[in-house]
Amino acid sequence: MAQTTTRQPDAALLRRPGARPMLLAALIVTAVFVLSNSPTPLYVYWQRELGFSAGMLTVIFAAYMVGLLLTLTVAGQFADRFGRKSVLIPGLVLALVACSLFGVASSVLVLVIARFLTGVAVGVIVSAGMAAVVDLGGPARRRQASLAASVAMVFGAGLGPLLSGLFAQRMATPAPVIFAVEFVLLATALAIAIFLPLRRPPASQSADTAEARFSLHLPSVPKRNQRHLAYGIAVFAPGITATSFVLSLGPSLLSNLLNASSPLVAGGMACAMFLAATGVQFAVRRVPVRSILLLGSGATLAAMAALIIAVNAALSSILILSALLAGIGQGLGQLGGLTLIGTHVPDSHRAEANAVLNIGGYIPAGLLSVATGYLINAIGLSAGTTLFAAVLATAAITGGILVRRDLSPR
């Protein structure tokens, strides 16, 4: 009898939302985002070995966006309807496949396929994975869980290029070793996902009713929550577009304009960008969401001003400053958007709301990065980058005006 009374609370505790399962779910987010940006320092190496242009480089990067956006249209819906694990586990398996392809890539086609599958895995993580973090945090930890999910994303995004740059600096053929390490990390994440105490959302329990019949549709949120998504997208989209530019064309800027071809420098710049995004989120964790979003718009605007100066004056220090400000802009926009979702959107629509937020961010990030790559081929590095920065600065100002005018200060 005594044994029964001591074991039952432990079993119940495993199923109860709390900090430990929340942080384990956040580790899954980190593992996939390590993969997402690990190739960044290797792009110059692959360009040299495989002989492709800046335009083709942005196409490789866009394959990631295509995989991501296609996945976002369905992953959130499946996760909300059938449970987080039903989406997380296949996504992590595809991440392992992508990791293996990067390790043996010997053609542009293999890189495109690997980037596409990485986009699929990231689409799963930013919808189902980040929703799982908030679910496991429980009702009492909505803001803390939103912070954990956002920090896990940007920390992984920064750690990937740093580790990749360190290996690439010391090895003639770094890709096999880099992605072998990442394979182990992803396999660990898969094991965690299998054993996490995740349950299906309440709506999925009533599958026998006519109202609960499942059919795919364009991702959406309840009407009362649409304005919350609009505020988040208005700031997150310019921020992630700025960091996407640094990830796709930053190594080329360092190599061609500023005569810095070291993969460690490229990886270090990307890492510093996302470490800035990580640090600023901890700094503002108690600040009202409206202020977080306004600061995010201001940081992205400052990043674009610094980028224009850097490329026209060939100043590497200002380019690094631009990357740091871009990371801060993305981090704040992401945290603000996720916090609005975590505190306002019901559990049964949370993964789909995450998908909508990221669709709104990644569509301009993909389109503008690809367009800028080909624009640089046509009119030159300085002119193309300056035009990109001017467009994005305008978007950041517009987003800031929307938030300041319409979002409640509370």
C-alpha positions as CSV (number, residue, x, y, z in Angstrom):
1,M,0.0,0.0,0.0
2,A,2.8,2.3,0.8
3,Q,4.5,1.6,-2.5
4,T,1.2,2.6,-4.3
5,T,0.9,5.9,-2.6
6,T,4.5,6.9,-3.4
7,R,4.5,5.9,-7.1
8,Q,1.2,7.3,-8.2
9,P,2.1,11.0,-7.6
10,D,5.4,10.5,-9.6
11,A,3.4,9.2,-12.6
12,A,1.0,12.1,-12.3
13,L,3.9,14.5,-12.1
14,L,5.3,13.3,-15.4
15,R,2.1,14.2,-17.1
16,R,1.8,17.6,-15.5
17,P,2.9,20.7,-17.3
18,G,6.1,22.2,-15.8
19,A,9.6,23.7,-16.4
20,R,11.5,20.4,-17.1
21,P,9.4,19.1,-20.0
22,M,9.1,22.6,-21.3
23,L,12.9,23.0,-21.5
24,L,13.2,19.5,-23.1
25,A,10.8,20.6,-25.8
26,A,12.9,23.8,-26.2
27,L,16.0,21.6,-26.8
28,I,14.3,20.0,-29.8
29,V,13.7,23.5,-31.3
30,T,17.4,24.3,-30.7
31,A,18.6,21.1,-32.4
32,V,16.7,21.8,-35.6
33,F,17.7,25.4,-35.8
34,V,21.4,24.4,-35.4
35,L,20.8,22.5,-38.6
36,S,19.0,25.4,-40.3
37,N,22.0,27.7,-40.2
38,S,25.0,25.3,-40.1
39,P,25.5,25.6,-43.8
40,T,26.0,29.4,-43.7
41,P,29.9,29.4,-43.3
42,L,30.2,26.7,-45.9
43,Y,28.5,28.6,-48.8
44,V,31.7,30.3,-49.9
45,Y,33.4,26.9,-49.8
46,W,30.6,25.3,-51.8
47,Q,30.6,28.2,-54.3
48,R,34.3,27.7,-54.9
49,E,34.1,23.9,-55.1
50,L,30.9,23.7,-57.2
51,G,31.1,27.0,-59.1
52,F,27.8,28.7,-58.7
53,S,26.9,32.5,-58.6
54,A,25.3,34.7,-55.9
55,G,22.0,34.3,-57.7
56,M,22.2,30.5,-57.5
57,L,23.2,30.9,-53.8
58,T,20.0,32.7,-53.1
59,V,18.1,29.9,-55.0
60,I,19.6,27.3,-52.7
61,F,18.5,29.5,-49.8
62,A,15.1,29.9,-51.3
63,A,14.7,26.1,-51.5
64,Y,14.7,26.2,-47.7
65,M,11.9,28.9,-47.8
66,V,9.8,26.8,-50.2
67,G,10.0,23.7,-48.0
68,L,9.3,25.8,-45.0
69,L,6.3,27.6,-46.4
70,L,4.7,24.5,-47.9
71,T,5.1,22.8,-44.5
72,L,3.6,25.7,-42.6
73,T,0.4,25.5,-44.7
74,V,-0.4,22.0,-43.2
75,A,1.9,21.4,-40.1
76,G,0.1,23.6,-37.7
77,Q,-3.3,22.2,-38.7
78,F,-2.2,18.6,-38.3
79,A,-0.5,19.4,-34.9
80,D,-3.6,21.1,-33.6
81,R,-5.9,18.3,-34.8
82,F,-3.9,15.1,-34.2
83,G,-1.3,16.2,-31.6
84,R,2.2,17.6,-31.6
85,K,4.0,14.3,-31.7
86,S,2.3,13.2,-35.0
87,V,4.1,16.1,-36.7
88,L,7.2,16.5,-34.6
89,I,8.6,12.9,-35.1
90,P,8.3,12.8,-39.0
91,G,9.8,16.3,-39.1
92,L,12.8,15.3,-37.1
93,V,13.3,12.2,-39.3
94,L,13.4,14.5,-42.3
95,A,15.9,16.7,-40.5
96,L,18.2,13.7,-40.1
97,V,17.9,13.0,-43.9
98,A,18.8,16.6,-44.7
99,C,21.7,16.5,-42.3
100,S,23.1,13.4,-44.1
101,L,22.7,15.0,-47.5
102,F,24.7,18.1,-46.4
103,G,27.4,15.8,-45.2
104,V,28.0,14.2,-48.6
105,A,26.8,17.1,-50.9
106,S,28.8,17.1,-54.2
107,S,26.4,19.0,-56.4
108,V,24.1,22.0,-56.4
109,L,21.1,19.7,-56.7
110,V,22.0,17.8,-53.5
111,L,22.3,21.2,-51.7
112,V,18.9,22.3,-53.0
113,I,17.3,19.0,-51.8
114,A,19.0,19.2,-48.4
115,R,17.9,22.9,-47.9
116,F,14.4,22.0,-49.0
117,L,14.2,19.2,-46.4
118,T,15.7,21.5,-43.8
119,G,12.9,24.0,-44.5
120,V,10.3,21.2,-44.0
121,A,11.9,20.3,-40.6
122,V,11.9,24.0,-39.6
123,G,8.3,24.4,-40.6
124,V,7.4,21.5,-38.3
125,I,9.4,23.0,-35.5
126,V,8.1,26.6,-35.7
127,S,4.5,25.4,-35.7
128,A,4.3,22.1,-33.7
129,G,7.6,22.3,-31.8
130,M,7.1,25.8,-30.4
131,A,3.5,25.1,-29.6
132,A,4.7,22.0,-27.7
133,V,7.0,24.2,-25.6
134,V,4.0,26.4,-24.6
135,D,1.7,23.4,-24.0
136,L,4.3,21.8,-21.7
137,G,4.8,25.0,-19.7
138,G,1.2,25.0,-18.7
139,P,-1.3,27.9,-18.2
140,A,0.8,29.5,-15.4
141,R,3.9,29.9,-17.6
142,R,2.6,31.3,-20.9
143,R,5.1,34.2,-21.1
144,Q,8.0,32.2,-19.8
145,A,7.2,29.4,-22.3
146,S,7.0,31.9,-25.2
147,L,10.4,33.2,-24.1
148,A,11.8,29.7,-23.9
149,A,10.5,28.8,-27.4
150,S,11.8,32.0,-28.9
151,V,15.2,31.8,-27.2
152,A,15.6,28.2,-28.2
153,M,15.1,29.1,-31.8
154,V,17.6,32.0,-32.0
155,F,20.2,30.3,-29.8
156,G,20.2,27.3,-32.1
157,A,20.2,29.5,-35.2
158,G,23.4,31.2,-33.8
159,L,25.1,28.1,-32.5
160,G,24.9,26.3,-35.8
161,P,27.1,28.7,-37.9
162,L,29.5,29.2,-35.0
163,L,30.2,25.4,-34.7
164,S,30.3,25.1,-38.5
165,G,32.7,28.0,-38.8
166,L,35.1,26.5,-36.2
167,F,35.3,23.2,-38.1
168,A,35.5,24.9,-41.5
169,Q,38.4,27.0,-40.3
170,R,40.5,24.0,-39.4
171,M,39.6,21.4,-42.0
172,A,39.9,21.2,-45.8
173,T,36.7,19.2,-46.1
174,P,34.6,20.2,-43.0
175,A,31.1,19.2,-44.1
176,P,31.2,15.4,-43.1
177,V,32.4,16.2,-39.6
178,I,30.1,19.2,-39.1
179,F,27.0,17.3,-40.1
180,A,28.0,14.1,-38.2
181,V,28.0,16.1,-35.0
182,E,24.6,17.7,-36.0
183,F,23.2,14.2,-36.8
184,V,23.9,13.1,-33.2
185,L,22.2,16.2,-31.9
186,L,19.1,15.6,-34.0
187,A,19.0,11.9,-33.0
188,T,19.0,13.0,-29.4
189,A,16.1,15.5,-30.1
190,L,14.2,12.7,-31.8
191,A,14.5,10.5,-28.7
192,I,13.3,13.4,-26.5
193,A,10.3,14.0,-28.8
194,I,9.3,10.3,-28.6
195,F,9.1,10.4,-24.7
196,L,7.8,13.9,-24.1
197,P,4.4,13.8,-22.2
198,L,2.5,15.5,-25.0
199,R,-1.3,15.0,-25.3
200,R,-3.6,15.8,-28.2
201,P,-5.3,19.2,-28.0
202,P,-8.9,19.0,-26.5
203,A,-10.5,19.6,-29.9
204,S,-9.1,16.3,-31.3
205,Q,-11.0,14.3,-28.7
206,S,-14.3,14.8,-30.4
207,A,-13.5,13.4,-33.8
208,D,-16.8,11.6,-34.1
209,T,-18.8,14.7,-34.3
210,A,-19.6,16.4,-37.6
211,E,-18.1,19.7,-36.4
212,A,-14.8,17.9,-35.7
213,R,-14.3,16.5,-39.2
214,F,-10.8,17.5,-40.4
215,S,-10.2,19.2,-43.7
216,L,-7.1,21.1,-44.9
217,H,-7.4,24.8,-45.4
218,L,-5.2,27.8,-45.7
219,P,-3.7,28.5,-42.2
220,S,-5.8,30.9,-40.2
221,V,-6.7,31.9,-36.6
222,P,-10.0,32.8,-34.9
223,K,-11.2,36.2,-36.0
224,R,-10.7,37.7,-32.6
225,N,-7.0,36.8,-32.8
226,Q,-6.2,38.1,-36.2
227,R,-5.1,41.5,-35.0
228,H,-2.6,39.8,-32.6
229,L,-1.0,38.0,-35.6
230,A,-1.0,41.2,-37.6
231,Y,1.0,43.1,-35.0
232,G,3.5,40.3,-34.7
233,I,4.0,39.9,-38.4
234,A,4.4,43.7,-38.9
235,V,7.6,43.6,-36.8
236,F,8.8,40.0,-37.2
237,A,8.7,40.0,-41.0
238,P,11.2,42.9,-41.5
239,G,13.4,41.4,-38.7
240,I,13.6,37.9,-40.1
241,T,14.1,39.3,-43.7
242,A,17.1,41.2,-42.4
243,T,18.7,38.2,-40.7
244,S,17.9,36.0,-43.8
245,F,19.9,38.5,-45.9
246,V,22.8,38.2,-43.6
247,L,22.6,34.4,-43.6
248,S,22.4,34.1,-47.4
249,L,24.6,36.9,-48.7
250,G,26.6,37.9,-45.6
251,P,29.5,35.5,-46.4
252,S,29.6,36.9,-49.9
253,L,29.7,40.5,-48.6
254,L,32.5,39.6,-46.3
255,S,34.4,37.8,-49.0
256,N,33.9,40.0,-52.1
257,L,33.5,43.5,-50.6
258,L,35.4,43.4,-47.4
259,N,38.1,40.8,-48.2
260,A,37.3,38.6,-45.3
261,S,36.9,35.0,-46.6
262,S,37.4,33.1,-43.4
263,P,34.4,30.7,-42.7
264,L,35.0,31.4,-39.0
265,V,34.4,35.1,-39.5
266,A,31.2,34.4,-41.5
267,G,30.0,31.9,-38.9
268,G,31.0,34.2,-36.1
269,M,29.0,37.1,-37.5
270,A,25.9,34.9,-37.9
271,C,26.4,33.5,-34.4
272,A,26.8,37.0,-32.9
273,M,23.7,38.1,-34.7
274,F,21.6,35.4,-33.0
275,L,23.3,35.7,-29.7
276,A,22.2,39.4,-29.8
277,A,18.7,38.1,-30.5
278,T,18.9,35.7,-27.5
279,G,20.3,38.3,-25.1
280,V,17.8,41.0,-25.9
281,Q,14.9,38.7,-25.3
282,F,16.0,38.0,-21.8
283,A,16.6,41.7,-21.3
284,V,13.0,42.6,-22.2
285,R,11.2,39.6,-20.8
286,R,9.2,41.8,-18.4
287,V,8.6,44.7,-20.8
288,P,5.0,45.1,-22.2
289,V,4.6,43.5,-25.6
290,R,3.8,46.8,-27.4
291,S,7.2,48.2,-26.3
292,I,9.0,45.0,-27.3
293,L,7.5,45.3,-30.8
294,L,8.3,49.0,-31.1
295,L,11.9,48.3,-30.1
296,G,12.1,45.5,-32.7
297,S,11.0,47.9,-35.5
298,G,13.6,50.5,-34.4
299,A,16.4,47.9,-34.3
300,T,15.6,46.7,-37.9
301,L,15.5,50.2,-39.1
302,A,18.9,50.9,-37.5
303,A,20.2,47.7,-39.0
304,M,19.3,48.8,-42.5
305,A,20.9,52.2,-42.0
306,A,24.1,50.5,-40.9
307,L,24.0,48.1,-43.8
308,I,23.9,51.0,-46.3
309,I,26.9,52.6,-44.7
310,A,28.8,49.3,-44.5
311,V,28.5,48.4,-48.2
312,N,29.1,51.8,-49.5
313,A,32.0,52.6,-47.3
314,A,33.4,49.0,-47.2
315,L,33.5,49.0,-43.4
316,S,33.5,45.5,-41.9
317,S,32.8,46.8,-38.3
318,I,29.6,48.5,-39.5
319,L,28.5,45.4,-41.3
320,I,28.9,43.4,-38.1
321,L,26.9,46.1,-36.3
322,S,24.2,45.8,-38.9
323,A,24.1,42.1,-38.3
324,L,23.8,42.5,-34.5
325,L,21.0,45.0,-34.9
326,A,19.2,42.7,-37.4
327,G,19.4,39.9,-34.8
328,I,17.9,42.2,-32.2
329,G,15.1,43.2,-34.6
330,Q,14.2,39.6,-35.4
331,G,14.5,38.5,-31.7
332,L,12.1,41.2,-30.5
333,G,9.6,40.8,-33.3
334,Q,9.6,37.0,-32.8
335,L,9.2,37.3,-29.0
336,G,6.5,39.8,-29.3
337,G,4.6,37.8,-31.9
338,L,4.9,34.5,-29.9
339,T,3.9,36.2,-26.7
340,L,0.7,37.5,-28.3
341,I,0.0,34.0,-29.5
342,G,0.8,32.3,-26.2
343,T,-1.3,34.7,-24.2
344,H,-4.3,35.2,-26.5
345,V,-4.7,32.3,-28.9
346,P,-6.4,29.1,-27.5
347,D,-4.5,25.8,-27.3
348,S,-6.5,24.3,-30.1
349,H,-5.3,26.9,-32.6
350,R,-1.8,27.6,-31.2
351,A,0.3,25.6,-33.7
352,E,-1.7,27.0,-36.6
353,A,-1.2,30.5,-35.3
354,N,2.5,29.9,-35.1
355,A,2.4,28.8,-38.7
356,V,0.6,32.0,-39.7
357,L,3.2,34.1,-37.9
358,N,6.0,32.4,-39.7
359,I,4.4,32.4,-43.1
360,G,4.0,36.1,-42.7
361,G,7.7,36.4,-41.9
362,Y,9.3,34.0,-44.2
363,I,7.5,34.9,-47.5
364,P,9.1,38.4,-47.7
365,A,12.3,37.0,-46.3
366,G,12.6,34.4,-49.1
367,L,11.3,36.7,-51.9
368,L,13.5,39.7,-51.0
369,S,16.6,37.6,-50.4
370,V,16.3,35.9,-53.8
371,A,15.5,39.1,-55.6
372,T,18.4,40.9,-54.0
373,G,20.8,38.1,-55.1
374,Y,19.9,38.5,-58.7
375,L,19.7,42.3,-58.4
376,I,23.3,42.3,-57.2
377,N,24.3,40.3,-60.2
378,A,22.6,42.9,-62.4
379,I,23.5,46.3,-60.8
380,G,26.4,45.5,-58.4
381,L,26.8,44.6,-54.8
382,S,26.6,48.1,-53.3
383,A,23.6,49.3,-55.3
384,G,21.6,46.1,-54.9
385,T,22.2,45.9,-51.2
386,T,21.3,49.6,-50.7
387,L,18.0,49.1,-52.6
388,F,17.2,46.1,-50.4
389,A,18.0,48.0,-47.2
390,A,15.8,51.0,-48.3
391,V,12.8,48.7,-49.0
392,L,13.2,46.9,-45.7
393,A,13.7,50.1,-43.7
394,T,10.3,51.3,-45.1
395,A,8.7,48.1,-44.0
396,A,10.1,48.4,-40.5
397,I,8.8,52.0,-40.2
398,T,5.3,50.9,-41.4
399,G,5.2,48.0,-38.9
400,G,6.2,50.3,-36.1
401,I,3.5,52.8,-37.0
402,L,0.9,50.1,-37.0
403,V,1.9,48.8,-33.6
404,R,2.1,52.2,-32.0
405,R,-1.2,53.3,-33.4
406,D,-3.3,50.2,-32.8
407,L,-1.8,47.9,-30.1
408,S,-2.8,48.6,-26.5
409,P,0.1,49.6,-24.2
410,R,-1.0,47.1,-21.6
